[in-house]
Amino acid sequence: MIPNNLNHCMVRIEGAHKSYLSGEVKQPVLIDASLKINQGDFVSIVGPSGCGKSTLLNLMGALDQADEGEVWVDGINLTQARASDLAKVRRQKIGFIFQFFNLISNLTVLENVELGLEAMGGRQNGRKERAMQYLDLVGLQHVLHKFSDQLSGGEQQRVAIARALAKEPALILADEPTGNLDEENATKMAELMRSLHSKLSATFVLVTHNPSLAKGADKTYRLSKGKVCEIPKSSA
């Protein structure tokens, strides 16, 4: 199972700057952004569209690098790591959940989750059992052999969550996990995320526009004008 060490700093971002070119104009997205997330935290990041929430998540996920500053994940300095080391971090330490489910339509539900484990390398023994364990955890034991396009949107997102969790990563990053769901399924997904966090003591960091999902987090941060600030729980 996912380890529980509540004194361990899982994510530390210090003075991160990130800009992108828009034509010939350099557009700043993150300006001196700093953030600390401990192992076992459930953190939500909110803010207006285009403010850089996904960029911040991508820095944590070793999918992008800061122009300045440092990003640490589970004790590893991503800003100084080689490309091969970043790939290893993504494979072994991070589980990704995206707005779009990114399932392979010609594979069964079970095969989709197994494929995520295959990408980690190592022995094949036990992959199917672990995939089944996490599909059971998200309530999908009855659809193991269905294809993804035979499932509802909510079920497909639960497959994506099982695929991320089955790796038993140190950190789970979710980018608008309810953004492609209707209100009913979004509410169910919010309840599922809270339940999984409680059961696993996993570290969840999610970007969301869903107030219900954000309020379910232990801590909520707002990203505005390139900077990160914590929102007091009473006003989140």
C-alpha positions as CSV (number, residue, x, y, z in Angstrom):
1,M,0.0,0.0,0.0
2,I,0.9,3.6,-0.3
3,P,3.2,4.6,2.6
4,N,2.1,6.9,5.3
5,N,4.8,9.1,6.8
6,L,3.1,12.3,7.8
7,N,6.3,14.1,8.8
8,H,7.8,13.7,5.3
9,C,7.8,16.6,2.9
10,M,6.5,15.2,-0.4
11,V,6.6,18.4,-2.5
12,R,8.6,21.5,-2.0
13,I,8.6,24.4,-4.5
14,E,10.8,27.4,-3.8
15,G,10.7,30.6,-5.9
16,A,9.5,29.0,-9.1
17,H,9.3,31.2,-12.2
18,K,7.8,29.9,-15.5
19,S,7.1,31.8,-18.7
20,Y,6.0,30.9,-22.1
21,L,6.4,32.6,-25.5
22,S,3.2,33.9,-27.1
23,G,4.5,34.9,-30.5
24,E,7.5,37.0,-29.7
25,V,6.2,38.1,-26.2
26,K,7.3,36.3,-23.1
27,Q,4.2,35.7,-20.9
28,P,4.9,35.0,-17.2
29,V,2.7,32.3,-15.7
30,L,4.4,31.6,-12.4
31,I,6.2,34.3,-10.4
32,D,8.2,33.4,-7.4
33,A,5.7,30.6,-6.6
34,S,6.4,28.6,-3.4
35,L,4.5,25.7,-1.9
36,K,5.1,22.8,0.6
37,I,3.0,19.7,0.7
38,N,3.6,16.9,3.3
39,Q,3.1,13.2,2.8
40,G,-0.5,12.3,3.3
41,D,-1.9,15.8,2.6
42,F,-5.0,16.2,0.3
43,V,-4.4,19.6,-1.4
44,S,-6.5,21.4,-3.9
45,I,-5.3,24.2,-6.1
46,V,-7.9,26.7,-7.4
47,G,-7.8,29.9,-9.5
48,P,-9.1,31.5,-12.7
49,S,-8.7,29.7,-16.0
50,G,-5.3,30.3,-17.5
51,C,-3.7,31.3,-14.2
52,G,-1.1,28.5,-14.3
53,K,-2.6,25.8,-12.2
54,S,-1.8,23.0,-14.7
55,T,1.7,24.5,-15.2
56,L,2.3,24.2,-11.4
57,L,1.0,20.6,-11.5
58,N,3.3,19.8,-14.4
59,L,6.3,21.1,-12.5
60,M,5.4,18.7,-9.6
61,G,4.9,15.8,-12.1
62,A,8.3,16.3,-13.9
63,L,6.4,17.0,-17.1
64,D,7.9,20.6,-17.3
65,Q,10.7,22.4,-15.7
66,A,10.8,25.8,-14.0
67,D,12.9,28.6,-15.6
68,E,14.1,29.6,-12.1
69,G,13.7,28.2,-8.6
70,E,13.6,24.6,-7.3
71,V,11.1,21.8,-7.3
72,W,11.6,18.8,-5.0
73,V,9.4,15.7,-5.0
74,D,10.0,13.0,-2.4
75,G,13.5,14.3,-1.7
76,I,14.5,14.5,-5.4
77,N,15.5,17.9,-6.9
78,L,13.7,17.8,-10.2
79,T,15.4,21.0,-11.4
80,Q,18.8,19.3,-11.3
81,A,17.8,15.8,-12.5
82,R,18.7,14.3,-15.8
83,A,16.0,13.5,-18.4
84,S,16.4,9.8,-17.6
85,D,16.0,10.4,-13.9
86,L,12.9,12.6,-14.5
87,A,11.4,9.7,-16.5
88,K,12.0,7.4,-13.6
89,V,10.3,9.7,-11.2
90,R,7.2,9.9,-13.5
91,R,7.1,6.1,-13.8
92,Q,7.7,5.1,-10.2
93,K,6.7,8.0,-7.9
94,I,3.8,9.8,-9.6
95,G,0.3,8.8,-10.5
96,F,-1.5,11.0,-13.0
97,I,-5.2,11.6,-13.3
98,F,-6.3,13.9,-16.1
99,Q,-9.6,15.5,-17.1
100,F,-9.7,13.2,-20.2
101,F,-9.4,9.6,-19.2
102,N,-6.7,8.6,-21.7
103,L,-7.8,4.9,-21.8
104,I,-7.0,2.6,-24.7
105,S,-10.3,1.7,-26.3
106,N,-9.2,-1.7,-27.6
107,L,-8.0,-2.9,-24.2
108,T,-10.3,-4.1,-21.4
109,V,-10.6,-2.3,-18.1
110,L,-8.2,-4.7,-16.5
111,E,-5.7,-4.5,-19.3
112,N,-5.7,-0.7,-19.1
113,V,-4.7,-0.8,-15.5
114,E,-2.2,-3.6,-16.1
115,L,-0.6,-1.5,-18.8
116,G,0.1,1.3,-16.4
117,L,1.9,-1.2,-14.2
118,E,3.9,-2.6,-17.2
119,A,5.3,0.9,-17.8
120,M,7.0,0.7,-14.4
121,G,9.1,-2.3,-15.5
122,G,10.0,-5.1,-13.2
123,R,8.4,-8.5,-12.9
124,Q,5.1,-9.3,-14.5
125,N,4.1,-11.6,-11.6
126,G,1.4,-10.0,-9.5
127,R,0.4,-7.2,-12.0
128,K,-3.0,-8.6,-12.7
129,E,-3.7,-9.2,-9.0
130,R,-2.7,-5.6,-8.1
131,A,-4.8,-4.2,-11.0
132,M,-7.8,-6.2,-9.7
133,Q,-7.2,-5.0,-6.2
134,Y,-7.4,-1.3,-7.1
135,L,-10.3,-1.8,-9.5
136,D,-12.1,-3.4,-6.6
137,L,-11.2,-0.4,-4.5
138,V,-12.9,2.0,-6.9
139,G,-15.9,-0.3,-7.2
140,L,-15.3,-1.7,-10.7
141,Q,-14.7,-5.4,-10.0
142,H,-17.8,-6.1,-12.1
143,V,-16.5,-4.6,-15.4
144,L,-13.0,-6.0,-15.5
145,H,-13.4,-7.5,-19.0
146,K,-15.4,-4.7,-20.6
147,F,-13.8,-2.3,-23.0
148,S,-13.5,1.3,-22.0
149,D,-15.9,2.7,-24.6
150,Q,-18.6,0.4,-23.0
151,L,-18.4,2.4,-19.8
152,S,-20.0,5.6,-18.6
153,G,-17.8,8.7,-18.2
154,G,-17.8,8.3,-14.4
155,E,-16.7,4.7,-14.7
156,Q,-14.0,5.6,-17.2
157,Q,-12.6,8.1,-14.7
158,R,-12.7,5.5,-12.0
159,V,-10.6,3.3,-14.2
160,A,-8.1,6.1,-14.7
161,I,-8.0,6.6,-10.9
162,A,-7.4,2.9,-10.3
163,R,-4.6,3.0,-13.0
164,A,-2.9,5.8,-11.1
165,L,-3.3,4.2,-7.7
166,A,-2.2,0.8,-8.7
167,K,1.4,2.0,-9.2
168,E,1.3,2.8,-5.5
169,P,3.0,6.1,-6.1
170,A,4.3,8.6,-3.6
171,L,2.3,11.4,-5.1
172,I,-1.0,11.5,-7.0
173,L,-1.6,14.5,-9.3
174,A,-5.1,15.1,-10.6
175,D,-5.8,17.8,-13.2
176,E,-9.5,18.7,-13.3
177,P,-10.6,15.1,-12.6
178,T,-14.3,16.0,-12.6
179,G,-14.1,18.5,-15.5
180,N,-15.4,16.0,-18.1
181,L,-18.2,14.7,-16.0
182,D,-21.8,15.7,-15.4
183,E,-22.8,17.1,-12.0
184,E,-24.0,13.8,-10.6
185,N,-20.9,11.9,-11.6
186,A,-18.7,14.8,-10.5
187,T,-20.2,14.6,-7.0
188,K,-19.6,10.9,-6.9
189,M,-16.0,11.4,-8.0
190,A,-15.5,14.0,-5.2
191,E,-16.8,11.5,-2.6
192,L,-14.6,8.7,-4.1
193,M,-11.4,10.9,-4.0
194,R,-12.0,11.8,-0.3
195,S,-12.7,8.1,0.5
196,L,-9.6,6.9,-1.2
197,H,-7.5,9.5,0.5
198,S,-8.8,8.4,3.9
199,K,-8.2,4.7,3.2
200,L,-4.7,5.1,1.7
201,S,-3.3,8.1,3.4
202,A,-1.9,8.9,0.0
203,T,-0.7,12.4,-1.1
204,F,-3.3,13.9,-3.4
205,V,-2.7,17.2,-5.2
206,L,-5.5,18.3,-7.5
207,V,-6.4,21.2,-9.7
208,T,-10.1,21.8,-9.8
209,H,-12.9,24.2,-10.5
210,N,-15.3,22.0,-8.6
211,P,-16.1,23.7,-5.2
212,S,-17.2,20.4,-3.7
213,L,-13.9,18.7,-4.5
214,A,-11.9,21.7,-3.4
215,K,-13.7,21.9,0.0
216,G,-13.0,18.2,0.6
217,A,-9.3,18.9,0.7
218,D,-7.2,19.4,3.8
219,K,-5.7,22.5,2.4
220,T,-6.7,24.7,-0.5
221,Y,-4.3,27.1,-2.3
222,R,-5.2,29.8,-4.8
223,L,-3.0,30.7,-7.7
224,S,-3.4,34.3,-8.8
225,K,-1.0,36.5,-10.8
226,G,1.6,33.8,-10.7
227,K,1.8,33.5,-6.9
228,V,0.5,30.8,-4.6
229,C,-1.3,31.5,-1.3
230,E,-3.1,29.3,1.1
231,I,-6.8,29.9,1.6
232,P,-7.9,29.5,5.3
233,K,-10.1,26.5,5.7
234,S,-13.0,28.5,7.0
235,S,-13.2,30.5,3.8
236,A,-12.1,27.8,1.2
